[in-house]
Amino acid sequence: MMNAYLPRLSRAASLPIPACVQRLCIVCLGLLLSLSTSLCLGQSNIVKICVGDFPPYNSHVLPNNGPIIEIATEAFKRSGYQMQFQYMPWARILKEGEHGECGILGIWRNAKRDQLFDYTDSLVKQELGFFARRGNHYDVSSNKVLESLSIGVERSSYLPPILENNKLHFDPASSLRTNLLKLSKNRIDLAYGNKAAGLYIIKTEKDLQNIEWQTPSLEIKDSYLAFAKKHPQKAKLLQGFKQGLDSMKADGSYKKILRKGRL
């Protein structure tokens, strides 16, 4: 009995697909393509940012991840973008940023970087200089004075022109915090570093209350958001960020966030 149905099934399988079924398939395919396009467009407003953990500017231990991330997030938001950031070591930040895989938040400019990146307006100014023990004030404008002192520096850290002197006595360490601890124990005379970063460490470390910032600063560096020249959306992202940041400066929210973060 089963064999009797085989010829009919064979003939049915060879029949053309009804027009109504074809139309249904076309409609379904159109819906799938539309959904796929919508999802892709939904992802196009996401901005990937690489950033270092550097309090009090940006850090996972700070409210809203710090004032610089808070400003950048809001500036992008006002232009219709959603910022997604990831903390990583500085060497990896530069590598991924150079390849156009992310924007770099908190970068300084130099001649080499200017060949690779385009920048936003300055987000914040960072003061560089010395910390000393309370009561000790040195004339750091004098080379003779500097050459007589032991100066703690962070390994691989940027040094301003005044410190590019082979007669200076540097005591390298892995971090500014380590140098501040050495300074507090009278193992070095000065600790070189970022003013805001050092004051943040001093505030959070009870053993460092005998240390203070020494004026004047040696140099002031502007900090930027940058995108590689090869980044596919560089122009749109820079323009969008500028519009958002200008809006924040106009309504006072930019300064409010900096004041809240003590910058």
Backbone bond lengths (Angstrom), bond angles and torsions (degrees), N, CA, C in turn:
res aa  C-N    CA-C-N  psi(-1)  N-CA   C-N-CA  omega(-1)  CA-C   N-CA-C  phi
1 M - - - 1.464 - - 1.538 110.95 -
2 M 1.345 117.20 -39.09 1.456 120.20 -178.76 1.514 111.25 -63.49
3 N 1.365 116.37 -36.93 1.462 119.30 -178.29 1.513 112.29 -64.42
4 A 1.310 117.17 -23.74 1.458 120.83 -177.79 1.518 111.72 -67.61
5 Y 1.309 116.21 -23.74 1.474 119.19 -177.45 1.522 112.69 -89.92
6 L 1.291 118.08 -14.11 1.454 120.20 -175.08 1.523 113.89 -59.92
7 P 1.333 120.48 -46.16 1.461 120.24 179.51 1.524 111.73 -59.59
8 R 1.346 116.41 -40.34 1.462 119.13 -179.96 1.531 111.26 -64.25
9 L 1.329 115.75 -43.61 1.456 119.13 179.37 1.516 111.03 -62.66
10 S 1.311 116.11 -39.49 1.459 120.40 179.71 1.507 111.10 -63.34
11 R 1.368 114.99 -43.35 1.464 117.96 179.52 1.521 111.42 -66.88
12 A 1.376 117.46 -35.49 1.469 120.77 -179.34 1.518 110.64 -67.31
13 A 1.323 115.86 -35.98 1.456 119.26 -179.01 1.510 112.23 -67.35
14 S 1.344 116.08 -25.19 1.460 119.29 -177.98 1.515 112.74 -90.22
15 L 1.348 118.25 -4.01 1.451 121.30 -178.75 1.531 110.62 -71.97
16 P 1.307 120.24 147.54 1.470 122.72 178.24 1.528 111.59 -65.77
17 I 1.336 116.02 151.52 1.466 120.89 179.13 1.519 108.88 -71.33
18 P 1.330 117.89 130.65 1.470 121.14 -179.12 1.521 111.38 -55.94
19 A 1.320 117.81 149.09 1.465 123.11 -178.19 1.517 112.02 -60.11
20 C 1.340 117.31 -35.64 1.461 120.15 -178.28 1.526 110.84 -66.67
21 V 1.342 115.72 -36.10 1.464 119.54 177.93 1.523 110.24 -68.75
22 Q 1.356 116.18 -40.32 1.455 120.09 177.47 1.526 111.18 -59.58
23 R 1.347 116.24 -43.75 1.468 119.87 179.90 1.524 110.81 -63.42
24 L 1.347 115.92 -39.19 1.453 120.44 179.40 1.535 110.65 -63.04
25 C 1.324 115.62 -41.66 1.464 119.84 178.66 1.527 110.80 -63.21
26 I 1.331 117.66 -40.40 1.460 121.87 180.00 1.527 110.74 -64.48
27 V 1.333 115.74 -41.77 1.467 120.60 179.22 1.529 110.38 -62.80
28 C 1.346 115.41 -45.70 1.470 119.73 179.68 1.529 111.60 -61.60
29 L 1.338 115.64 -42.10 1.456 120.24 179.23 1.521 110.46 -63.25
30 G 1.326 116.77 -39.65 1.459 120.77 178.59 1.519 112.23 -63.61
31 L 1.338 114.73 -40.22 1.460 118.78 178.67 1.521 111.43 -64.38
32 L 1.327 116.23 -41.48 1.460 120.44 178.94 1.524 111.26 -63.08
33 L 1.327 116.41 -43.47 1.459 119.83 178.79 1.520 111.81 -64.47
34 S 1.339 115.43 -38.94 1.465 119.75 178.66 1.516 111.38 -63.95
35 L 1.348 115.57 -42.84 1.457 120.53 179.18 1.528 110.65 -63.77
36 S 1.335 115.82 -42.56 1.457 120.23 179.53 1.516 111.25 -62.26
37 T 1.339 116.49 -42.60 1.463 120.88 178.96 1.515 111.61 -63.58
38 S 1.330 116.12 -40.87 1.468 120.51 -179.89 1.521 110.87 -63.12
39 L 1.339 114.90 -41.12 1.463 118.53 179.62 1.516 111.00 -64.27
40 C 1.327 115.84 -41.30 1.457 119.77 -179.71 1.524 111.17 -64.82
41 L 1.334 116.38 -42.42 1.451 120.14 178.83 1.516 110.91 -65.12
42 G 1.333 115.37 -34.65 1.453 119.68 179.02 1.510 111.88 -64.56
43 Q 1.330 118.10 -28.29 1.450 122.63 179.79 1.521 112.17 -84.35
44 S 1.333 118.04 -17.77 1.458 120.49 -173.21 1.520 112.76 -70.64
45 N 1.330 118.46 -14.90 1.458 120.08 -179.29 1.525 112.31 -93.72
46 I 1.333 117.53 5.18 1.459 121.31 179.94 1.527 109.71 -89.39
47 V 1.330 116.33 129.05 1.458 122.54 -179.15 1.529 108.60 -110.86
48 K 1.312 117.01 121.59 1.463 121.43 178.79 1.527 110.22 -90.70
49 I 1.331 115.66 127.33 1.453 121.84 -176.38 1.527 109.89 -126.77
50 C 1.333 116.51 134.39 1.464 122.60 174.00 1.531 108.10 -101.78
51 V 1.329 116.06 136.92 1.456 119.57 -175.85 1.523 109.89 -149.94
52 G 1.336 116.22 149.49 1.453 120.85 177.07 1.514 111.41 -91.88
53 D 1.327 116.18 157.47 1.463 121.55 176.00 1.521 107.42 -85.87
54 F 1.334 116.70 103.53 1.463 121.33 -170.79 1.524 110.30 -144.94
55 P 1.341 116.34 79.36 1.465 118.25 177.93 1.527 110.68 -68.72
56 P 1.337 118.32 146.89 1.475 128.12 10.18 1.518 114.15 -94.25
57 Y 1.330 118.00 14.85 1.463 121.22 -178.35 1.529 111.89 -81.83
58 N 1.324 116.05 -53.41 1.466 121.19 179.23 1.517 109.13 -151.08
59 S 1.323 116.33 130.63 1.461 120.91 -179.16 1.515 109.58 -170.90
60 H 1.342 116.12 149.93 1.458 120.68 178.22 1.523 111.78 -69.55
61 V 1.349 117.72 -13.96 1.472 120.25 -179.29 1.527 111.39 -89.11
62 L 1.322 118.07 -5.21 1.461 121.82 -177.68 1.524 111.61 -98.94
63 P 1.334 118.22 152.79 1.473 121.02 175.11 1.527 110.48 -57.64
64 N 1.330 116.10 133.74 1.469 121.72 -178.79 1.526 112.47 56.23
65 N 1.331 116.70 25.43 1.468 123.56 179.89 1.523 113.22 64.11
66 G 1.334 116.66 21.01 1.454 120.63 174.88 1.510 113.55 98.86
67 P 1.342 117.20 157.87 1.463 121.04 -174.87 1.521 115.11 -63.46
68 I 1.338 118.61 -34.17 1.473 119.45 -177.46 1.521 110.77 -70.68
69 I 1.321 117.23 -42.39 1.469 119.87 176.55 1.528 110.32 -66.79
70 E 1.320 116.59 -37.91 1.472 119.74 178.73 1.527 110.69 -62.92
71 I 1.326 117.19 -43.17 1.465 120.89 178.14 1.520 111.18 -64.28
72 A 1.335 116.64 -47.13 1.468 120.19 -178.40 1.527 111.39 -63.32
73 T 1.325 116.69 -41.64 1.464 120.65 179.14 1.519 110.86 -60.00
74 E 1.332 116.70 -45.81 1.466 121.36 -178.25 1.530 111.63 -69.54
75 A 1.330 117.19 -39.00 1.462 120.28 179.52 1.526 110.94 -62.11
76 F 1.331 117.08 -44.21 1.463 120.22 177.43 1.534 110.77 -66.18
77 K 1.321 116.14 -40.96 1.463 120.69 -178.53 1.520 111.28 -58.42
78 R 1.321 116.78 -39.79 1.464 120.76 -178.84 1.519 112.53 -68.24
79 S 1.319 116.76 -15.91 1.469 120.58 177.20 1.522 112.19 -107.31
80 G 1.338 116.30 12.27 1.461 120.10 174.79 1.511 115.20 88.24
81 Y 1.342 117.94 15.51 1.457 121.09 -179.93 1.530 110.91 -110.90
82 Q 1.320 114.77 151.48 1.458 121.35 174.93 1.523 108.42 -111.17
83 M 1.321 116.56 119.35 1.462 120.13 -177.53 1.520 110.97 -88.79
84 Q 1.317 116.54 126.95 1.456 123.00 173.28 1.528 107.74 -114.77
85 F 1.332 117.53 118.43 1.452 120.63 -175.76 1.520 111.03 -115.95
86 Q 1.320 114.23 155.13 1.460 121.39 179.33 1.523 109.16 -137.91
87 Y 1.339 115.83 129.33 1.454 121.02 175.28 1.525 109.08 -78.14
88 M 1.324 114.98 138.50 1.467 119.51 177.64 1.531 109.38 -160.73
89 P 1.345 117.87 163.70 1.467 120.88 177.56 1.524 111.22 -61.94
90 W 1.341 115.28 153.15 1.461 119.60 -173.67 1.525 112.79 -61.56
91 A 1.320 118.54 -37.84 1.465 120.44 -179.96 1.524 110.70 -60.96
92 R 1.325 116.45 -40.74 1.469 119.85 179.08 1.530 110.81 -71.11
93 I 1.337 116.63 -35.77 1.467 120.36 177.79 1.526 110.12 -57.78
94 L 1.325 116.41 -48.87 1.464 120.54 -179.12 1.520 111.74 -63.24
95 K 1.333 116.09 -40.78 1.464 120.08 -178.15 1.532 111.03 -64.01
96 E 1.328 116.60 -50.02 1.465 119.70 -178.30 1.526 110.79 -69.30
97 G 1.333 116.21 -36.25 1.453 119.34 177.98 1.508 112.27 -64.59
98 E 1.330 117.62 -42.77 1.459 121.88 179.78 1.521 111.98 -61.84
99 H 1.336 116.32 -31.94 1.464 120.30 -179.75 1.526 112.69 -85.93
100 G 1.318 117.00 4.21 1.456 120.46 178.00 1.506 113.87 75.00
101 E 1.341 117.76 19.57 1.461 120.91 -179.17 1.522 112.26 -84.64
102 C 1.332 117.16 -16.14 1.459 121.06 178.18 1.517 108.65 -163.78
103 G 1.338 115.45 162.68 1.445 120.62 169.26 1.518 108.65 -83.57
104 I 1.329 117.36 157.88 1.461 121.78 179.81 1.523 108.91 -112.29
105 L 1.318 115.72 122.21 1.453 121.29 -179.95 1.528 109.77 -101.48
106 G 1.347 116.07 126.23 1.454 120.46 177.64 1.516 113.75 91.35
107 I 1.324 117.71 34.21 1.462 121.26 -177.47 1.524 110.25 -100.02
108 W 1.342 115.88 144.80 1.463 121.87 172.97 1.523 109.21 -94.03
109 R 1.318 115.82 154.55 1.460 120.27 178.84 1.525 111.35 -91.70
110 N 1.325 115.52 146.99 1.462 122.76 166.40 1.525 107.25 -153.29
111 A 1.316 116.22 174.65 1.468 120.29 -173.57 1.523 112.22 -60.22
112 K 1.328 117.17 -41.36 1.458 120.69 -179.25 1.525 111.11 -66.07
113 R 1.329 116.32 -44.90 1.461 119.54 -179.29 1.521 112.22 -67.32
114 D 1.328 116.62 -32.08 1.463 119.70 179.72 1.521 112.15 -63.31
115 Q 1.328 117.25 -22.63 1.458 120.47 176.82 1.531 111.87 -77.40
116 L 1.342 116.40 -19.50 1.459 121.24 -174.59 1.523 114.18 -106.41
117 F 1.354 116.39 -27.49 1.459 119.46 -170.08 1.530 112.26 -125.89
118 D 1.347 113.70 158.73 1.458 122.57 165.27 1.524 106.84 -116.50
119 Y 1.342 116.88 151.13 1.453 120.65 -167.56 1.532 112.44 -124.73
120 T 1.326 113.99 158.04 1.459 121.15 168.17 1.530 108.19 -81.91
121 D 1.326 116.00 -178.97 1.461 119.48 168.89 1.529 108.11 -65.90
122 S 1.322 116.40 160.58 1.458 121.18 179.96 1.534 110.53 -59.60
123 L 1.330 115.62 135.58 1.461 120.77 178.87 1.520 111.83 -90.18
124 V 1.331 116.33 -38.83 1.460 120.71 -178.32 1.529 108.39 -160.54
125 K 1.315 116.26 152.32 1.463 121.39 176.54 1.527 108.74 -98.84
126 Q 1.332 116.03 135.52 1.460 121.54 -179.25 1.526 109.63 -115.02
127 E 1.341 115.55 126.08 1.460 121.18 179.63 1.523 110.35 -89.63
128 L 1.330 115.49 135.20 1.459 122.33 177.67 1.522 108.87 -117.45
129 G 1.319 115.80 139.12 1.450 118.65 179.95 1.513 111.92 176.11
130 F 1.334 116.21 -148.65 1.455 121.35 -172.08 1.530 113.19 -115.16
131 F 1.323 113.41 148.55 1.457 122.46 166.60 1.534 107.32 -110.46
132 A 1.337 115.74 143.21 1.462 120.68 179.28 1.522 108.91 -138.06
133 R 1.319 116.26 165.23 1.463 119.95 174.93 1.530 108.81 -70.88
134 R 1.297 115.47 145.48 1.465 120.72 -178.83 1.526 110.31 -55.24
135 G 1.328 114.97 134.69 1.452 120.26 -179.67 1.510 114.16 92.92
136 N 1.329 117.18 -13.81 1.469 121.14 178.14 1.525 109.62 -104.03
137 H 1.291 116.70 116.50 1.461 120.30 177.86 1.515 108.80 -128.42
138 Y 1.330 115.58 122.07 1.455 121.54 -175.15 1.529 110.49 -110.30
139 D 1.312 115.80 146.21 1.456 121.08 175.61 1.535 107.80 -81.76
140 V 1.338 115.59 87.41 1.471 119.72 -174.21 1.522 112.31 -76.37
141 S 1.344 117.02 -3.72 1.465 118.88 175.55 1.523 110.92 -78.99
142 S 1.335 116.24 -11.65 1.467 121.69 -179.38 1.527 110.34 -96.18
143 N 1.321 116.58 123.34 1.461 120.51 177.80 1.520 111.59 -61.73
144 K 1.353 116.52 -37.55 1.461 119.71 -179.36 1.526 111.64 -62.94
145 V 1.333 115.52 -39.68 1.466 119.73 178.41 1.519 109.92 -66.04
146 L 1.324 117.00 -48.07 1.467 120.85 -179.08 1.524 111.12 -60.47
147 E 1.322 116.60 -39.92 1.468 120.33 -177.66 1.528 112.52 -68.92
148 S 1.320 116.68 -15.50 1.468 120.51 179.42 1.530 112.84 -92.58
149 L 1.337 116.58 -2.50 1.465 120.75 -173.76 1.520 112.00 -110.81
150 S 1.324 114.48 157.25 1.466 121.29 172.57 1.524 107.90 -97.12
151 I 1.332 115.98 122.64 1.466 120.98 -172.71 1.526 110.37 -115.62
152 G 1.298 116.91 121.42 1.459 121.72 175.93 1.512 110.85 -81.32
153 V 1.315 117.05 127.38 1.470 122.42 178.38 1.524 109.02 -130.38
154 E 1.317 114.90 154.68 1.470 120.37 176.34 1.527 108.87 -86.35
155 R 1.322 116.03 133.63 1.466 120.23 -179.09 1.522 111.24 -56.42
156 S 1.327 115.83 136.56 1.472 124.01 177.71 1.519 113.12 66.71
157 S 1.325 117.50 11.86 1.455 120.68 -179.98 1.526 110.79 -79.87
158 Y 1.316 115.54 151.98 1.461 121.47 175.26 1.530 109.16 -65.31
159 L 1.347 116.80 138.42 1.450 122.51 176.53 1.524 109.14 -120.63
160 P 1.335 118.25 132.55 1.466 120.45 177.64 1.519 110.52 -68.96
161 P 1.322 117.33 164.65 1.472 121.20 -175.35 1.522 114.28 -54.42
162 I 1.342 118.16 -35.55 1.460 120.19 -177.31 1.526 112.45 -63.36
163 L 1.339 116.53 -21.79 1.461 120.39 -179.43 1.529 112.79 -97.09
164 E 1.314 116.88 2.55 1.464 120.35 176.82 1.523 108.82 -86.63
165 N 1.322 114.10 69.64 1.463 122.39 -174.72 1.525 107.53 -138.64
166 N 1.306 117.41 116.95 1.465 120.45 -175.38 1.532 113.48 -72.46
167 K 1.338 116.74 -2.88 1.457 120.14 176.07 1.533 112.87 -91.50
168 L 1.320 116.16 -5.34 1.463 119.79 -179.13 1.523 110.19 -78.46
169 H 1.317 115.09 151.28 1.465 121.32 -178.54 1.532 109.20 -104.74
170 F 1.339 115.32 99.41 1.457 120.92 -179.02 1.524 110.49 -94.81
171 D 1.336 114.28 142.94 1.467 121.46 175.22 1.535 106.83 -120.93
172 P 1.338 117.58 92.87 1.471 120.57 -174.08 1.535 112.44 -69.69
173 A 1.334 114.99 149.41 1.465 122.04 175.08 1.522 108.30 -146.60
174 S 1.311 115.97 171.71 1.469 120.79 -175.46 1.521 113.22 -79.82
175 S 1.342 117.19 -16.72 1.463 119.54 -176.36 1.516 110.88 -158.63
176 L 1.331 115.32 162.96 1.455 120.98 175.12 1.527 110.22 -64.10
177 R 1.307 116.86 -37.84 1.468 120.59 179.45 1.530 110.94 -58.39
178 T 1.323 117.12 -44.46 1.460 121.02 179.03 1.520 111.03 -60.89
179 N 1.342 116.45 -41.85 1.456 119.86 178.89 1.523 111.66 -65.92
180 L 1.317 117.44 -37.47 1.467 120.05 178.39 1.529 110.71 -66.01
181 L 1.312 116.52 -37.35 1.470 119.79 176.51 1.520 111.14 -64.99
182 K 1.336 116.75 -41.70 1.468 120.38 176.98 1.531 110.63 -63.86
183 L 1.323 116.05 -38.71 1.456 120.73 178.84 1.524 111.08 -63.62
184 S 1.315 116.28 -43.18 1.472 120.28 -178.56 1.526 111.78 -64.26
185 K 1.340 116.89 -25.17 1.466 121.99 -179.91 1.527 112.67 -97.55
186 N 1.342 115.09 12.21 1.465 121.48 175.64 1.536 113.13 65.50
187 R 1.333 116.45 26.91 1.459 120.37 178.58 1.521 112.14 -88.69
188 I 1.319 117.41 -18.50 1.460 123.33 173.84 1.521 107.92 -138.33
189 D 1.334 117.03 165.55 1.460 121.14 -178.09 1.531 112.52 -93.33
190 L 1.324 115.62 -35.47 1.462 121.57 -178.40 1.526 109.50 -138.67
191 A 1.327 115.78 151.35 1.462 121.26 172.14 1.525 107.40 -122.54
192 Y 1.331 115.97 122.34 1.467 120.89 -179.62 1.520 109.85 -90.78
193 G 1.358 115.68 139.11 1.455 118.13 176.86 1.516 113.11 174.49
194 N 1.331 114.49 -168.11 1.463 123.07 -179.64 1.527 109.13 -80.95
195 K 1.326 116.65 128.82 1.461 121.17 -176.19 1.520 112.51 -57.89
196 A 1.337 117.65 -55.05 1.463 121.12 -176.37 1.526 111.53 -62.35
197 A 1.341 116.46 -39.61 1.467 120.34 179.67 1.521 110.47 -65.54
198 G 1.341 116.35 -42.38 1.451 119.71 179.94 1.516 112.45 -66.62
199 L 1.329 117.46 -42.99 1.459 120.84 179.45 1.527 111.05 -64.15
200 Y 1.329 116.56 -34.11 1.468 120.23 176.68 1.531 110.27 -64.57
201 I 1.334 116.52 -43.50 1.468 120.83 179.36 1.531 110.10 -64.48
202 I 1.331 116.36 -44.36 1.466 120.59 179.76 1.530 110.75 -60.04
203 K 1.318 115.90 -41.01 1.463 120.33 -179.50 1.519 112.21 -63.95
204 T 1.325 116.92 -32.85 1.465 120.49 -175.06 1.526 113.69 -96.32
205 E 1.346 117.89 -4.49 1.465 121.69 -178.84 1.529 109.30 -118.05
206 K 1.318 117.71 113.35 1.471 120.64 -176.70 1.523 112.90 -66.68
207 D 1.333 118.03 -22.52 1.460 121.20 -178.88 1.526 113.09 -81.34
208 L 1.332 117.29 1.16 1.463 120.77 -175.44 1.529 112.74 -113.06
209 Q 1.309 117.08 16.99 1.460 119.76 -175.29 1.525 113.23 -74.30
210 N 1.320 118.05 -6.04 1.472 121.09 176.46 1.523 112.19 -93.38
211 I 1.352 116.57 13.51 1.466 121.86 -177.30 1.520 109.82 -116.62
212 E 1.326 116.05 144.25 1.460 120.65 177.32 1.523 110.34 -143.53
213 W 1.328 114.97 160.84 1.460 121.62 176.80 1.516 109.63 -73.63
214 Q 1.332 115.74 139.36 1.453 120.56 179.86 1.522 110.06 -104.87
215 T 1.315 116.15 121.77 1.464 121.12 177.66 1.528 109.41 -92.28
216 P 1.361 116.75 153.39 1.463 127.01 -2.35 1.531 111.62 -83.07
217 S 1.324 115.94 168.94 1.465 119.95 176.52 1.529 109.62 -72.23
218 L 1.320 115.54 159.54 1.464 120.62 179.26 1.522 112.23 -83.36
219 E 1.319 115.77 -35.61 1.469 120.12 -176.37 1.528 109.12 -161.19
220 I 1.323 115.40 151.90 1.463 121.41 175.43 1.521 108.08 -119.95
221 K 1.338 115.94 125.25 1.461 121.65 -177.72 1.527 109.95 -112.46
222 D 1.328 116.00 135.43 1.458 120.89 173.80 1.521 109.43 -81.98
223 S 1.318 115.73 141.29 1.468 122.28 179.41 1.522 108.83 -111.85
224 Y 1.337 116.63 135.24 1.463 121.62 -171.06 1.529 112.18 -127.66
225 L 1.323 114.01 167.67 1.466 122.43 161.89 1.522 105.91 -101.91
226 A 1.336 117.02 131.19 1.465 120.42 -175.78 1.519 110.86 -131.06
227 F 1.335 114.97 149.69 1.462 122.55 172.27 1.522 108.55 -127.01
228 A 1.322 116.08 141.50 1.458 120.31 178.07 1.520 110.18 -61.12
229 K 1.311 115.66 145.64 1.462 119.92 178.87 1.528 111.38 -58.82
230 K 1.344 116.49 -25.67 1.461 120.44 -179.54 1.533 112.94 -87.53
231 H 1.332 117.76 -3.53 1.469 120.79 -179.02 1.526 109.03 -61.74
232 P 1.335 119.16 128.87 1.464 121.43 -172.76 1.530 114.89 -63.66
233 Q 1.332 118.20 -25.41 1.464 120.83 -178.66 1.527 112.21 -114.19
234 K 1.309 117.17 20.07 1.462 122.04 -172.82 1.524 112.60 -51.58
235 A 1.307 117.85 -52.99 1.464 121.34 -173.99 1.523 111.86 -62.06
236 K 1.333 116.75 -45.25 1.464 120.39 -179.15 1.523 111.44 -65.77
237 L 1.328 116.31 -40.52 1.463 119.84 -177.76 1.524 111.20 -69.21
238 L 1.321 117.14 -41.03 1.458 120.03 178.06 1.527 111.03 -64.33
239 Q 1.321 116.88 -41.57 1.460 120.79 179.59 1.519 110.79 -67.17
240 G 1.341 115.87 -43.66 1.464 119.76 179.62 1.521 111.53 -62.98
241 F 1.324 116.32 -42.49 1.465 120.05 179.86 1.522 110.58 -64.64
242 K 1.315 117.02 -41.54 1.471 120.54 179.69 1.524 110.62 -60.55
243 Q 1.326 116.50 -43.57 1.462 119.58 179.64 1.529 110.99 -61.90
244 G 1.326 115.94 -43.14 1.458 119.91 179.70 1.516 112.09 -66.46
245 L 1.342 116.74 -42.64 1.459 120.63 -179.04 1.525 110.80 -67.45
246 D 1.328 117.45 -41.07 1.470 120.63 177.18 1.525 110.48 -60.09
247 S 1.326 116.07 -39.61 1.462 120.69 178.54 1.524 111.04 -63.51
248 M 1.332 116.74 -40.56 1.464 121.27 179.66 1.525 111.29 -67.39
249 K 1.314 116.96 -38.11 1.458 120.20 178.10 1.527 110.75 -67.97
250 A 1.333 115.61 -35.57 1.463 119.71 -178.84 1.526 112.24 -68.60
251 D 1.328 117.23 -37.56 1.471 119.17 -177.50 1.532 113.51 -94.37
252 G 1.337 117.24 1.39 1.455 120.94 175.33 1.512 115.58 87.56
253 S 1.329 118.27 -4.40 1.464 120.11 -176.81 1.532 112.16 -70.15
254 Y 1.328 116.35 -29.02 1.472 120.25 178.24 1.528 110.50 -62.01
255 K 1.329 117.39 -52.50 1.465 121.16 179.90 1.527 111.16 -65.59
256 K 1.306 116.67 -34.55 1.463 120.63 179.95 1.521 110.97 -61.78
257 I 1.327 116.92 -42.66 1.461 120.80 179.98 1.525 110.75 -67.40
258 L 1.341 117.30 -40.70 1.458 120.87 178.61 1.533 110.82 -63.94
259 R 1.329 116.96 -43.02 1.466 120.44 179.20 1.528 110.41 -63.51
260 K 1.315 116.18 -41.75 1.459 120.67 179.31 1.524 110.76 -61.47
261 G 1.337 116.26 -35.76 1.470 120.93 178.29 1.515 113.07 -87.65
262 R 1.349 116.98 7.27 1.466 123.44 179.28 1.528 112.29 58.88
263 L 1.320 114.68 38.65 1.465 120.47 175.03 1.527 110.80 -111.02
